[in-house]
Amino acid sequence: SAFIADGCVGVFGCNEGSTVGVGNAIKESGADVVGVGFDSSDNVLELINEGCLYATMVQNPDVMGYEGVKAAVAALQGGTADGAVTDTGVTVVTK
């Protein structure tokens, strides 16, 4: 939180754990800093509701799992990967 209080204007958390850390550091510092994260948990959502985090990006694990299994089945049936990227989506969660 000392770093945040020393003129920082924004912090990004790249996973659920670091997003909680970012939110808690902003909360502890009391500074006017924008905190944004990646992934979701009850703690992350609470920090957003408290105004300690501005937003978090949330993946779509159901689609990720479905597409992964679909690709595995295709490979087992003799198919080949075409190298295409599958966008499984992301949702921005804010207050």
C-alpha positions as CSV (number, residue, x, y, z in Angstrom):
1,S,0.0,0.0,0.0
2,A,3.0,2.3,0.4
3,F,3.6,2.1,-3.4
4,I,-0.1,3.0,-4.0
5,A,0.1,6.0,-1.7
6,D,3.2,7.3,-3.5
7,G,1.6,8.7,-6.6
8,C,0.4,5.5,-8.3
9,V,-2.7,6.1,-10.5
10,G,-3.7,2.5,-11.4
11,V,-3.0,-1.1,-10.5
12,F,-3.9,-4.3,-12.4
13,G,-4.3,-7.7,-10.8
14,C,-3.6,-10.5,-13.3
15,N,-5.5,-13.3,-11.4
16,E,-8.0,-13.7,-8.6
17,G,-5.4,-13.7,-5.8
18,S,-3.5,-10.6,-7.0
19,T,-6.8,-8.8,-7.8
20,V,-7.8,-9.3,-4.1
21,G,-4.4,-8.0,-3.1
22,V,-4.8,-4.9,-5.3
23,G,-8.2,-4.2,-3.8
24,N,-7.0,-4.7,-0.3
25,A,-4.0,-2.5,-0.8
26,I,-6.1,0.3,-2.3
27,K,-8.6,-0.1,0.6
28,E,-5.7,0.1,3.2
29,S,-4.0,3.1,1.5
30,G,-7.2,5.2,1.2
31,A,-5.7,6.6,-2.0
32,D,-7.7,7.6,-5.1
33,V,-6.3,4.8,-7.4
34,V,-8.1,2.8,-10.1
35,G,-7.9,-1.0,-9.4
36,V,-8.8,-3.4,-12.2
37,G,-8.5,-7.2,-12.0
38,F,-8.9,-10.5,-13.8
39,D,-11.0,-13.4,-12.5
40,S,-13.8,-13.4,-9.9
41,S,-14.5,-14.5,-6.4
42,D,-16.8,-13.4,-3.6
43,N,-13.9,-11.3,-2.2
44,V,-13.3,-9.6,-5.6
45,L,-17.0,-8.8,-6.0
46,E,-17.1,-7.4,-2.4
47,L,-14.1,-5.1,-3.2
48,I,-15.9,-3.9,-6.3
49,N,-19.1,-3.2,-4.3
50,E,-17.0,-1.3,-1.7
51,G,-15.4,0.8,-4.4
52,C,-11.9,-0.5,-3.8
53,L,-11.8,-2.0,-7.3
54,Y,-13.3,-0.5,-10.4
55,A,-13.8,-3.7,-12.4
56,T,-12.7,-7.2,-13.1
57,M,-12.6,-9.3,-16.2
58,V,-14.4,-12.6,-15.9
59,Q,-13.8,-15.6,-18.1
60,N,-16.4,-18.1,-19.3
61,P,-15.2,-21.4,-17.9
62,D,-18.2,-23.4,-19.2
63,V,-17.5,-22.5,-22.8
64,M,-13.7,-23.0,-22.2
65,G,-14.4,-26.5,-21.0
66,Y,-16.9,-27.3,-23.7
67,E,-14.6,-26.2,-26.5
68,G,-11.7,-28.1,-25.0
69,V,-13.6,-31.3,-24.8
70,K,-15.0,-30.8,-28.3
71,A,-11.4,-30.4,-29.7
72,A,-10.2,-33.5,-27.8
73,V,-13.1,-35.6,-29.2
74,A,-12.4,-34.3,-32.7
75,A,-8.7,-35.3,-32.3
76,L,-9.6,-38.7,-31.0
77,Q,-11.8,-39.2,-34.1
78,G,-8.9,-38.4,-36.4
79,G,-9.4,-34.7,-36.8
80,T,-6.6,-32.2,-36.9
81,A,-6.3,-28.9,-35.2
82,D,-6.6,-26.1,-37.8
83,G,-4.8,-23.5,-35.6
84,A,-7.8,-21.3,-35.2
85,V,-8.2,-19.4,-32.0
86,T,-11.5,-19.9,-30.2
87,D,-12.8,-16.8,-28.4
88,T,-14.6,-18.1,-25.3
89,G,-15.7,-14.6,-24.2
90,V,-15.0,-12.3,-21.4
91,T,-17.3,-10.2,-19.2
92,V,-16.4,-6.9,-17.6
93,V,-17.9,-6.7,-14.1
94,T,-18.3,-3.3,-12.5
95,K,-20.4,-1.9,-9.7
